[in-house]
Amino acid sequence: MEGCGATFWPRPGRVFAAGRSHTFAELAEAIDDAFARWDRSHLHEFALSDGTRISVPDPDWDDPDSVLDDARTRLSRLERGDEFVYTFDLGDDWAHVCTVGESWIDPVDELGFMPEAPLPYWGWGEIPDQHRRRWESDDGESQVPTDPNLTDLPPLHPGWGPSG
């Protein structure tokens, strides 16, 4: 929905197959995979509609009773239709609204196999870079360079290369 000070419209989305025995830590990893997050050194947190917080508890910051351990907390605490928020990188606040489906799926029918962890199987929308970089040397605020119209690519595909 938003992150790094930007709000996205149309909102990108992903649909996941996840079992009640999977953990919130596994779901966090699947969401981060689905949104191409490569820098996983940032904190994340789930906030349920009842105010429950689920994350990696930090004994130096968190009251032991205020945050549930995401590696031990199972998705079975969710009910059909529940909505909650997943936030990746508590500084840049990449916030996602998550909704538990109204009906369960049979993963073998839907995916052709039983996934070992939550798995995205449908999606839409653009995936913004977590640091707002648009090319390799971009600092997130650089002017967009002039488009070379494919002439910067090796001539390995029709229309690519200096002769275009």
OpenMM code with the backbone's topology and positions (N, CA, C; nanometers):
from openmm import Vec3, app, unit

residues = "MET GLU GLY CYS GLY ALA THR PHE TRP PRO ARG PRO GLY ARG VAL PHE ALA ALA GLY ARG SER HIS THR PHE ALA GLU LEU ALA GLU ALA ILE ASP ASP ALA PHE ALA ARG TRP ASP ARG SER HIS LEU HIS GLU PHE ALA LEU SER ASP GLY THR ARG ILE SER VAL PRO ASP PRO ASP TRP ASP ASP PRO ASP SER VAL LEU ASP ASP ALA ARG THR ARG LEU SER ARG LEU GLU ARG GLY ASP GLU PHE VAL TYR THR PHE ASP LEU GLY ASP ASP TRP ALA HIS VAL CYS THR VAL GLY GLU SER TRP ILE ASP PRO VAL ASP GLU LEU GLY PHE MET PRO GLU ALA PRO LEU PRO TYR TRP GLY TRP GLY GLU ILE PRO ASP GLN HIS ARG ARG ARG TRP GLU SER ASP ASP GLY GLU SER GLN VAL PRO THR ASP PRO ASN LEU THR ASP LEU PRO PRO LEU HIS PRO GLY TRP GLY PRO SER GLY".split()
positions = [
    Vec3(0.0809, -0.1190, 0.0000),
    Vec3(0.0000, 0.0000, 0.0000),
    Vec3(0.0855, 0.1258, 0.0000),
    Vec3(0.1923, 0.1210, 0.0825),
    Vec3(0.2777, 0.2389, 0.0915),
    Vec3(0.4135, 0.2006, 0.1467),
    Vec3(0.5082, 0.2888, 0.1245),
    Vec3(0.6409, 0.2693, 0.1785),
    Vec3(0.7359, 0.3736, 0.1274),
    Vec3(0.8364, 0.4043, 0.2067),
    Vec3(0.9387, 0.5010, 0.1685),
    Vec3(0.8763, 0.6367, 0.1371),
    Vec3(0.7656, 0.6683, 0.2041),
    Vec3(0.6993, 0.7967, 0.1853),
    Vec3(0.6056, 0.8041, 0.0663),
    Vec3(0.5864, 0.6950, -0.0057),
    Vec3(0.4989, 0.6943, -0.1238),
    Vec3(0.3790, 0.6027, -0.0996),
    Vec3(0.2660, 0.6400, -0.1582),
    Vec3(0.1464, 0.5563, -0.1568),
    Vec3(0.1248, 0.5075, -0.2993),
    Vec3(0.0888, 0.3803, -0.3141),
    Vec3(0.0795, 0.3217, -0.4477),
    Vec3(-0.0647, 0.3028, -0.4906),
    Vec3(-0.0913, 0.3474, -0.6147),
    Vec3(-0.2208, 0.3269, -0.6778),
    Vec3(-0.1986, 0.3080, -0.8260),
    Vec3(-0.2561, 0.2116, -0.8873),
    Vec3(-0.3287, 0.1015, -0.8253),
    Vec3(-0.2366, 0.0234, -0.7306),
    Vec3(-0.2962, -0.0301, -0.6283),
    Vec3(-0.2189, -0.1019, -0.5273),
    Vec3(-0.1743, -0.2382, -0.5793),
    Vec3(-0.0435, -0.2685, -0.5638),
    Vec3(0.0012, -0.4023, -0.6014),
    Vec3(-0.0517, -0.5043, -0.5018),
    Vec3(-0.0691, -0.6271, -0.5453),
    Vec3(-0.1195, -0.7305, -0.4556),
    Vec3(-0.0654, -0.8670, -0.4908),
    Vec3(-0.0692, -0.9567, -0.3939),
    Vec3(-0.0278, -1.0948, -0.4117),
    Vec3(-0.1244, -1.1841, -0.3360),
    Vec3(-0.1500, -1.3022, -0.3912),
    Vec3(-0.2335, -1.4019, -0.3253),
    Vec3(-0.1411, -1.5165, -0.2866),
    Vec3(-0.1543, -1.5637, -0.1621),
    Vec3(-0.0659, -1.6677, -0.1091),
    Vec3(-0.1440, -1.7926, -0.0728),
    Vec3(-0.0795, -1.9052, -0.0915),
    Vec3(-0.1268, -2.0310, -0.0336),
    Vec3(-0.0475, -2.0461, 0.0956),
    Vec3(-0.1185, -2.0560, 0.2074),
    Vec3(-0.0518, -2.0692, 0.3373),
    Vec3(-0.1360, -2.1589, 0.4262),
    Vec3(-0.0690, -2.2458, 0.4989),
    Vec3(-0.1383, -2.3374, 0.5891),
    Vec3(-0.1433, -2.2843, 0.7309),
    Vec3(-0.2385, -2.3334, 0.8057),
    Vec3(-0.2548, -2.2913, 0.9444),
    Vec3(-0.1336, -2.3266, 1.0303),
    Vec3(-0.0540, -2.4249, 0.9881),
    Vec3(0.0644, -2.4640, 1.0650),
    Vec3(0.1869, -2.3790, 1.0327),
    Vec3(0.1782, -2.2976, 0.9276),
    Vec3(0.2902, -2.2096, 0.8950),
    Vec3(0.2997, -2.0983, 0.9987),
    Vec3(0.4209, -2.0422, 1.0125),
    Vec3(0.4419, -1.9345, 1.1091),
    Vec3(0.4333, -1.7977, 1.0416),
    Vec3(0.4190, -1.6963, 1.1244),
    Vec3(0.4208, -1.5594, 1.0729),
    Vec3(0.5587, -1.5260, 1.0153),
    Vec3(0.6654, -1.5836, 1.0703),
    Vec3(0.7994, -1.5614, 1.0141),
    Vec3(0.8063, -1.6158, 0.8711),
    Vec3(0.7468, -1.7308, 0.8479),
    Vec3(0.7446, -1.7882, 0.7129),
    Vec3(0.6611, -1.7012, 0.6191),
    Vec3(0.5499, -1.6480, 0.6691),
    Vec3(0.4677, -1.5590, 0.5865),
    Vec3(0.5447, -1.4312, 0.5537),
    Vec3(0.6172, -1.3754, 0.6506),
    Vec3(0.6974, -1.2550, 0.6256),
    Vec3(0.7987, -1.2807, 0.5137),
    Vec3(0.8644, -1.3946, 0.5193),
    Vec3(0.9626, -1.4284, 0.4161),
    Vec3(0.8959, -1.4409, 0.2787),
    Vec3(0.7776, -1.5013, 0.2748),
    Vec3(0.7059, -1.5164, 0.1474),
    Vec3(0.6633, -1.3804, 0.0915),
    Vec3(0.6166, -1.2914, 0.1779),
    Vec3(0.5778, -1.1570, 0.1329),
    Vec3(0.7004, -1.0836, 0.0795),
    Vec3(0.8098, -1.0927, 0.1526),
    Vec3(0.9321, -1.0254, 0.1072),
    Vec3(0.9819, -1.0832, -0.0243),
    Vec3(0.9732, -1.2145, -0.0415),
    Vec3(1.0081, -1.2759, -0.1701),
    Vec3(0.9175, -1.2230, -0.2808),
    Vec3(0.7883, -1.2183, -0.2539),
    Vec3(0.6900, -1.1775, -0.3556),
    Vec3(0.7072, -1.0322, -0.3981),
    Vec3(0.7661, -0.9507, -0.3098),
    Vec3(0.7888, -0.8107, -0.3431),
    Vec3(0.9367, -0.7807, -0.3682),
    Vec3(1.0131, -0.8868, -0.4009),
    Vec3(1.1526, -0.8756, -0.4458),
    Vec3(1.2409, -0.7978, -0.3492),
    Vec3(1.2250, -0.8231, -0.2227),
    Vec3(1.3091, -0.7557, -0.1234),
    Vec3(1.4392, -0.8321, -0.1094),
    Vec3(1.5465, -0.7689, -0.1403),
    Vec3(1.6766, -0.8344, -0.1376),
    Vec3(1.7569, -0.7979, -0.0133),
    Vec3(1.7263, -0.6876, 0.0512),
    Vec3(1.7975, -0.6448, 0.1718),
    Vec3(1.7099, -0.6806, 0.2918),
    Vec3(1.7341, -0.7971, 0.3497),
    Vec3(1.6489, -0.8493, 0.4574),
    Vec3(1.7005, -0.8139, 0.5962),
    Vec3(1.7906, -0.7179, 0.6073),
    Vec3(1.8470, -0.6824, 0.7372),
    Vec3(1.7544, -0.5928, 0.8190),
    Vec3(1.6376, -0.5614, 0.7679),
    Vec3(1.5457, -0.4700, 0.8350),
    Vec3(1.4437, -0.5449, 0.9213),
    Vec3(1.3959, -0.4769, 1.0242),
    Vec3(1.2927, -0.5337, 1.1106),
    Vec3(1.1586, -0.5360, 1.0384),
    Vec3(1.0727, -0.6266, 1.0812),
    Vec3(0.9369, -0.6342, 1.0273),
    Vec3(0.8411, -0.6611, 1.1430),
    Vec3(0.7123, -0.6383, 1.1164),
    Vec3(0.6126, -0.6595, 1.2211),
    Vec3(0.4755, -0.6831, 1.1596),
    Vec3(0.4000, -0.7715, 1.2230),
    Vec3(0.2587, -0.7891, 1.1915),
    Vec3(0.1791, -0.7206, 1.3006),
    Vec3(0.0722, -0.6526, 1.2638),
    Vec3(-0.0198, -0.5913, 1.3604),
    Vec3(-0.1588, -0.6447, 1.3297),
    Vec3(-0.2124, -0.7252, 1.4206),
    Vec3(-0.3457, -0.7824, 1.4020),
    Vec3(-0.4510, -0.6808, 1.4422),
    Vec3(-0.5741, -0.7032, 1.3982),
    Vec3(-0.6817, -0.6066, 1.4239),
    Vec3(-0.7131, -0.5897, 1.5724),
    Vec3(-0.6782, -0.6884, 1.6553),
    Vec3(-0.7027, -0.6766, 1.7990),
    Vec3(-0.5872, -0.6082, 1.8723),
    Vec3(-0.4885, -0.5585, 1.7964),
    Vec3(-0.3747, -0.4894, 1.8564),
    Vec3(-0.2550, -0.5785, 1.8842),
    Vec3(-0.2674, -0.7089, 1.8624),
    Vec3(-0.1559, -0.8008, 1.8832),
    Vec3(-0.0432, -0.7675, 1.7869),
    Vec3(0.0786, -0.7618, 1.8398),
    Vec3(0.1977, -0.7391, 1.7585),
    Vec3(0.2768, -0.8688, 1.7518),
    Vec3(0.3217, -0.9033, 1.6316),
    Vec3(0.3983, -1.0256, 1.6086),
    Vec3(0.5229, -0.9873, 1.5305),
    Vec3(0.6398, -1.0217, 1.5855),
    Vec3(0.7654, -0.9819, 1.5234),
    Vec3(0.8781, -1.0670, 1.5790),
    Vec3(0.9989, -1.0180, 1.5653),
    Vec3(1.1153, -1.0785, 1.6294),
    Vec3(1.1343, -0.9988, 1.7580),
    Vec3(1.0967, -1.0543, 1.8721),
    Vec3(1.1053, -0.9767, 1.9963),
    Vec3(1.2487, -0.9331, 2.0265),
    Vec3(1.2641, -0.8106, 2.0712),
    Vec3(1.3940, -0.7569, 2.1105),
    Vec3(1.3913, -0.7362, 2.2612),
    Vec3(1.4649, -0.8169, 2.3363),
    Vec3(1.4600, -0.8062, 2.4822),
    Vec3(1.5080, -0.6716, 2.5348),
    Vec3(1.5843, -0.5973, 2.4542),
    Vec3(1.6316, -0.4655, 2.4969),
    Vec3(1.5271, -0.3562, 2.4763),
    Vec3(1.4271, -0.3817, 2.3909),
    Vec3(1.3278, -0.2785, 2.3587),
    Vec3(1.1858, -0.3174, 2.3950),
    Vec3(1.1527, -0.4453, 2.3786),
    Vec3(1.0139, -0.4879, 2.3934),
    Vec3(0.9861, -0.5473, 2.5310),
    Vec3(0.8710, -0.5119, 2.5851),
    Vec3(0.8190, -0.5803, 2.7037),
    Vec3(0.7918, -0.7237, 2.6587),
    Vec3(0.8361, -0.8246, 2.7353),
    Vec3(0.8208, -0.9637, 2.6910),
    Vec3(0.6774, -1.0039, 2.6567),
    Vec3(0.5799, -0.9370, 2.7135),
    Vec3(0.4407, -0.9715, 2.6861),
    Vec3(0.3787, -0.8869, 2.5749),
    Vec3(0.4549, -0.7925, 2.5182),
    Vec3(0.3950, -0.7007, 2.4208),
    Vec3(0.4094, -0.7459, 2.2760),
    Vec3(0.5041, -0.8378, 2.2478),
    Vec3(0.5281, -0.8824, 2.1108),
    Vec3(0.5397, -1.0340, 2.1093),
    Vec3(0.4596, -1.0972, 2.0238),
    Vec3(0.4702, -1.2422, 2.0063),
    Vec3(0.5823, -1.2736, 1.9084),
    Vec3(0.6510, -1.3826, 1.9310),
    Vec3(0.7614, -1.4258, 1.8459),
    Vec3(0.7060, -1.4812, 1.7149),
    Vec3(0.7417, -1.4180, 1.6028),
    Vec3(0.6865, -1.4603, 1.4738),
    Vec3(0.7335, -1.5992, 1.4317),
    Vec3(0.8468, -1.6458, 1.4833),
    Vec3(0.8958, -1.7795, 1.4490),
    Vec3(0.8200, -1.8885, 1.5247),
    Vec3(0.7476, -1.8507, 1.6290),
    Vec3(0.6727, -1.9479, 1.7088),
    Vec3(0.5216, -1.9320, 1.6959),
    Vec3(0.4777, -1.8211, 1.6406),
    Vec3(0.3347, -1.7939, 1.6322),
    Vec3(0.2822, -1.8428, 1.4977),
    Vec3(0.1841, -1.9297, 1.5020),
    Vec3(0.1304, -1.9944, 1.3813),
    Vec3(0.0132, -1.9146, 1.3236),
    Vec3(-0.0050, -1.9313, 1.1941),
    Vec3(-0.1150, -1.8640, 1.1256),
    Vec3(-0.2507, -1.9150, 1.1719),
    Vec3(-0.2530, -2.0231, 1.2468),
    Vec3(-0.3796, -2.0794, 1.2962),
    Vec3(-0.4541, -1.9823, 1.3879),
    Vec3(-0.3886, -1.8773, 1.4352),
    Vec3(-0.4589, -1.7793, 1.5185),
    Vec3(-0.5464, -1.6865, 1.4339),
    Vec3(-0.5373, -1.6966, 1.3018),
    Vec3(-0.6192, -1.6146, 1.2112),
    Vec3(-0.7463, -1.6889, 1.1716),
    Vec3(-0.8504, -1.6124, 1.1432),
    Vec3(-0.9788, -1.6670, 1.0976),
    Vec3(-1.0073, -1.6164, 0.9566),
    Vec3(-1.0964, -1.6839, 0.8879),
    Vec3(-1.1378, -1.6405, 0.7541),
    Vec3(-1.1841, -1.4951, 0.7595),
    Vec3(-1.1390, -1.4182, 0.6632),
    Vec3(-1.1792, -1.2781, 0.6534),
    Vec3(-1.0990, -1.1823, 0.7406),
    Vec3(-1.0143, -1.2306, 0.8299),
    Vec3(-0.9339, -1.1414, 0.9146),
    Vec3(-0.8450, -1.0514, 0.8292),
    Vec3(-0.8318, -0.9272, 0.8732),
    Vec3(-0.7403, -0.8328, 0.8101),
    Vec3(-0.6331, -0.7939, 0.9114),
    Vec3(-0.5117, -0.7773, 0.8608),
    Vec3(-0.4014, -0.7354, 0.9463),
    Vec3(-0.2983, -0.6649, 0.8590),
    Vec3(-0.1992, -0.6037, 0.9229),
    Vec3(-0.0972, -0.5291, 0.8500),
    Vec3(0.0379, -0.5968, 0.8688),
    Vec3(0.1118, -0.6079, 0.7592),
    Vec3(0.2514, -0.6501, 0.7646),
    Vec3(0.3341, -0.5285, 0.7258),
    Vec3(0.4308, -0.4919, 0.8106),
    Vec3(0.5203, -0.3810, 0.7804),
    Vec3(0.6626, -0.4333, 0.7726),
    Vec3(0.7258, -0.4097, 0.6601),
    Vec3(0.8663, -0.4448, 0.6391),
    Vec3(0.9485, -0.3172, 0.6505),
    Vec3(1.0601, -0.3222, 0.7187),
    Vec3(1.1503, -0.2084, 0.7378),
    Vec3(1.0764, -0.0995, 0.8156),
    Vec3(1.0888, -0.1054, 0.9461),
    Vec3(1.0138, -0.0147, 1.0332),
    Vec3(1.0576, 0.1303, 1.0199),
    Vec3(1.1656, 0.1568, 0.9454),
    Vec3(1.2063, 0.2941, 0.9160),
    Vec3(1.1377, 0.3460, 0.7903),
    Vec3(1.1393, 0.2650, 0.6830),
    Vec3(1.0757, 0.3056, 0.5570),
    Vec3(0.9284, 0.2679, 0.5521),
    Vec3(0.8842, 0.1845, 0.6438),
    Vec3(0.7421, 0.1485, 0.6603),
    Vec3(0.6748, 0.1011, 0.5322),
    Vec3(0.7241, -0.0114, 0.4773),
    Vec3(0.6561, -0.0740, 0.3634),
    Vec3(0.5374, -0.1513, 0.4204),
    Vec3(0.4200, -0.0897, 0.4174),
    Vec3(0.3003, -0.1450, 0.4814),
    Vec3(0.2117, -0.2178, 0.3804),
    Vec3(0.1671, -0.3368, 0.4208),
    Vec3(0.0811, -0.4214, 0.3383),
    Vec3(-0.0449, -0.4554, 0.4173),
    Vec3(-0.1619, -0.4399, 0.3567),
    Vec3(-0.2851, -0.4906, 0.4163),
    Vec3(-0.2972, -0.6360, 0.3728),
    Vec3(-0.3148, -0.7246, 0.4687),
    Vec3(-0.3294, -0.8676, 0.4414),
    Vec3(-0.4700, -0.9099, 0.4807),
    Vec3(-0.5321, -0.9928, 0.3989),
    Vec3(-0.6662, -1.0422, 0.4263),
    Vec3(-0.6685, -1.1928, 0.4099),
    Vec3(-0.7178, -1.2613, 0.5109),
    Vec3(-0.7330, -1.4065, 0.5028),
    Vec3(-0.8535, -1.4340, 0.4141),
    Vec3(-0.8383, -1.5233, 0.3187),
    Vec3(-0.9468, -1.5549, 0.2269),
    Vec3(-1.0709, -1.6063, 0.2967),
    Vec3(-1.1844, -1.5869, 0.2328),
    Vec3(-1.3128, -1.6324, 0.2879),
    Vec3(-1.3295, -1.7836, 0.2757),
    Vec3(-1.2525, -1.8453, 0.1865),
    Vec3(-1.2600, -1.9903, 0.1727),
    Vec3(-1.1192, -2.0458, 0.1595),
    Vec3(-1.1027, -2.1698, 0.2014),
    Vec3(-0.9729, -2.2356, 0.1921),
    Vec3(-0.9562, -2.2911, 0.0523),
    Vec3(-0.8313, -2.3066, 0.0096),
    Vec3(-0.8028, -2.3691, -0.1192),
    Vec3(-0.7389, -2.5050, -0.0937),
    Vec3(-0.7462, -2.5915, -0.1927),
    Vec3(-0.6698, -2.7159, -0.1904),
    Vec3(-0.5431, -2.6853, -0.2691),
    Vec3(-0.4264, -2.6756, -0.2008),
    Vec3(-0.3050, -2.6370, -0.2728),
    Vec3(-0.2675, -2.7318, -0.3863),
    Vec3(-0.2975, -2.8586, -0.3729),
    Vec3(-0.2648, -2.9526, -0.4798),
    Vec3(-0.3493, -2.9213, -0.6039),
    Vec3(-0.4790, -2.8904, -0.5841),
    Vec3(-0.5642, -2.8522, -0.6974),
    Vec3(-0.5205, -2.7176, -0.7563),
    Vec3(-0.4888, -2.6215, -0.6697),
    Vec3(-0.4578, -2.4849, -0.7131),
    Vec3(-0.3162, -2.4723, -0.7692),
    Vec3(-0.2187, -2.5368, -0.7037),
    Vec3(-0.0782, -2.5194, -0.7398),
    Vec3(-0.0159, -2.6410, -0.8054),
    Vec3(-0.0772, -2.7584, -0.7834),
    Vec3(-0.0214, -2.8816, -0.8360),
    Vec3(0.0707, -2.9530, -0.7389),
    Vec3(0.0904, -2.8960, -0.6198),
    Vec3(0.1748, -2.9578, -0.5180),
    Vec3(0.1438, -2.8937, -0.3830),
    Vec3(0.1992, -2.9508, -0.2770),
    Vec3(0.1812, -2.8995, -0.1414),
    Vec3(0.3063, -2.8207, -0.1023),
    Vec3(0.2986, -2.6867, -0.0962),
    Vec3(0.4175, -2.6083, -0.0620),
    Vec3(0.4574, -2.6277, 0.0844),
    Vec3(0.5879, -2.6248, 0.1094),
    Vec3(0.6391, -2.6402, 0.2455),
    Vec3(0.6255, -2.5125, 0.3272),
    Vec3(0.6125, -2.3996, 0.2618),
    Vec3(0.6017, -2.2691, 0.3277),
    Vec3(0.4993, -2.1864, 0.2506),
    Vec3(0.4513, -2.0750, 0.3075),
    Vec3(0.3592, -1.9888, 0.2327),
    Vec3(0.4192, -1.9525, 0.0969),
    Vec3(0.3331, -1.9510, -0.0039),
    Vec3(0.3804, -1.9326, -0.1408),
    Vec3(0.2861, -1.8417, -0.2186),
    Vec3(0.3400, -1.7343, -0.2808),
    Vec3(0.2542, -1.6524, -0.3665),
    Vec3(0.2239, -1.7289, -0.4951),
    Vec3(0.0969, -1.7227, -0.5389),
    Vec3(0.0631, -1.7916, -0.6633),
    Vec3(-0.0188, -1.7048, -0.7584),
    Vec3(-0.0442, -1.5826, -0.7228),
    Vec3(-0.1147, -1.4903, -0.8121),
    Vec3(-0.0763, -1.3495, -0.7688),
    Vec3(-0.0717, -1.2563, -0.8619),
    Vec3(-0.0369, -1.1208, -0.8235),
    Vec3(-0.0558, -1.0222, -0.9355),
    Vec3(-0.0378, -0.8947, -0.9015),
    Vec3(-0.0548, -0.7860, -0.9970),
    Vec3(0.0192, -0.6637, -0.9430),
    Vec3(0.0428, -0.5709, -1.0302),
    Vec3(0.1009, -0.4424, -0.9915),
    Vec3(0.2526, -0.4397, -0.9951),
    Vec3(0.3028, -0.3183, -0.9941),
    Vec3(0.4466, -0.2965, -0.9985),
    Vec3(0.5095, -0.3264, -0.8628),
    Vec3(0.6347, -0.3677, -0.8677),
    Vec3(0.7093, -0.3957, -0.7455),
    Vec3(0.8117, -0.2838, -0.7285),
    Vec3(0.7878, -0.1916, -0.6367),
    Vec3(0.8849, -0.0840, -0.6167),
    Vec3(1.0097, -0.1359, -0.5452),
    Vec3(1.1259, -0.0832, -0.5816),
    Vec3(1.2488, -0.1200, -0.5125),
    Vec3(1.2423, -0.0689, -0.3688),
    Vec3(1.2862, -0.1502, -0.2745),
    Vec3(1.2736, -0.1148, -0.1332),
    Vec3(1.3538, 0.0088, -0.0956),
    Vec3(1.4548, 0.0453, -0.1749),
    Vec3(1.5325, 0.1661, -0.1473),
    Vec3(1.5044, 0.2768, -0.2493),
    Vec3(1.3994, 0.2560, -0.3314),
    Vec3(1.3541, 0.3527, -0.4325),
    Vec3(1.4573, 0.3738, -0.5424),
    Vec3(1.5458, 0.2764, -0.5640),
    Vec3(1.6437, 0.2846, -0.6717),
    Vec3(1.5780, 0.2399, -0.8017),
    Vec3(1.6102, 0.3104, -0.9106),
    Vec3(1.5530, 0.2773, -1.0405),
    Vec3(1.6549, 0.2188, -1.1355),
    Vec3(1.7831, 0.2294, -1.1057),
    Vec3(1.8922, 0.1677, -1.1799),
    Vec3(2.0081, 0.1491, -1.0830),
    Vec3(2.1115, 0.0776, -1.1270),
    Vec3(2.2173, 0.0316, -1.0363),
    Vec3(2.2828, 0.1431, -0.9543),
    Vec3(2.3178, 0.2547, -1.0146),
    Vec3(2.3893, 0.3606, -0.9423),
    Vec3(2.2961, 0.4684, -0.8855),
    Vec3(2.1658, 0.4497, -0.8951),
    Vec3(2.0687, 0.5477, -0.8455),
    Vec3(2.0751, 0.5555, -0.6934),
    Vec3(2.0700, 0.6765, -0.6416),
    Vec3(2.0648, 0.6950, -0.4967),
    Vec3(1.9211, 0.7165, -0.4491),
    Vec3(1.8255, 0.6990, -0.5386),
    Vec3(1.6850, 0.7168, -0.5047),
    Vec3(1.6337, 0.8567, -0.5325),
    Vec3(1.7250, 0.9498, -0.5625),
    Vec3(1.6855, 1.0886, -0.5878),
    Vec3(1.7461, 1.1449, -0.7167),
    Vec3(1.8220, 1.0636, -0.7887),
    Vec3(1.8906, 1.1086, -0.9101),
    Vec3(1.7925, 1.1415, -1.0215),
    Vec3(1.8376, 1.2278, -1.1132),
    Vec3(1.7606, 1.2559, -1.2343),
    Vec3(1.7632, 1.1312, -1.3222),
    Vec3(1.6532, 1.1022, -1.3870),
    Vec3(1.6476, 0.9877, -1.4771),
    Vec3(1.7354, 1.0174, -1.5985),
    Vec3(1.8286, 0.9257, -1.6309),
    Vec3(1.9143, 0.9492, -1.7475),
    Vec3(1.8342, 0.9377, -1.8778),
    Vec3(1.8917, 0.9875, -1.9838),
    Vec3(1.8292, 0.9789, -2.1152),
    Vec3(1.8169, 0.8328, -2.1557),
    Vec3(1.7013, 0.7953, -2.2076),
    Vec3(1.6763, 0.6582, -2.2512),
    Vec3(1.7571, 0.6292, -2.3776),
    Vec3(1.8456, 0.5276, -2.3734),
    Vec3(1.9263, 0.4971, -2.4929),
    Vec3(1.8506, 0.4157, -2.5976),
    Vec3(1.7233, 0.3910, -2.5765),
    Vec3(1.6397, 0.3197, -2.6741),
    Vec3(1.7006, 0.1869, -2.7187),
    Vec3(1.7457, 0.1073, -2.6233),
    Vec3(1.7975, -0.0277, -2.6429),
    Vec3(1.9367, -0.0339, -2.7050),
    Vec3(1.9969, 0.0804, -2.7374),
    Vec3(2.1297, 0.0781, -2.7994),
    Vec3(2.2396, 0.0420, -2.7004),
    Vec3(2.2124, 0.0442, -2.5732),
    Vec3(2.3112, 0.0084, -2.4715),
    Vec3(2.3168, -0.1418, -2.4452),
    Vec3(2.2264, -0.2172, -2.5089),
    Vec3(2.2190, -0.3616, -2.4880),
    Vec3(2.3030, -0.4376, -2.5895),
    Vec3(2.3507, -0.5576, -2.5527),
    Vec3(2.4243, -0.6377, -2.6508),
    Vec3(2.3289, -0.6826, -2.7615),
    Vec3(2.3768, -0.6988, -2.8832),
    Vec3(2.2890, -0.7349, -2.9955),
    Vec3(2.2505, -0.8832, -2.9941),
    Vec3(2.1882, -0.9254, -2.8867),
    Vec3(2.1496, -1.0658, -2.8701),
    Vec3(2.0023, -1.0904, -2.8976),
    Vec3(1.9279, -0.9854, -2.9253),
    Vec3(1.7831, -0.9941, -2.9471),
    Vec3(1.7476, -0.8902, -3.0539),
    Vec3(1.6468, -0.9182, -3.1379),
    Vec3(1.6109, -0.8223, -3.2415),
    Vec3(1.5838, -0.6819, -3.1845),
    Vec3(1.6447, -0.5822, -3.2440),
    Vec3(1.6254, -0.4437, -3.2019),
    Vec3(1.7237, -0.3957, -3.0968),
    Vec3(1.8028, -0.4872, -3.0425),
    Vec3(1.9016, -0.4488, -2.9399),
    Vec3(2.0337, -0.4147, -3.0062),
    Vec3(2.1124, -0.3308, -2.9364),
    Vec3(2.2478, -0.3005, -2.9781),
    Vec3(2.2595, -0.1679, -3.0482),
    Vec3(2.3844, -0.1284, -3.0782),
    Vec3(2.4088, 0.0026, -3.1382),
    Vec3(2.3387, 0.0249, -3.2700),
    Vec3(2.3179, -0.0806, -3.3493),
    Vec3(2.2521, -0.0595, -3.4795),
    Vec3(2.1009, -0.0692, -3.4658),
    Vec3(2.0510, -0.1113, -3.3458),
    Vec3(1.9097, -0.1160, -3.3130),
    Vec3(1.8276, -0.1842, -3.4126),
] * unit.nanometer
topology = app.Topology()
chain = topology.addChain("A")
for resn in residues:
    res = topology.addResidue(resn, chain)
    for name in ("N", "CA", "C"):
        topology.addAtom(name, app.Element.getBySymbol(name[0]), res)
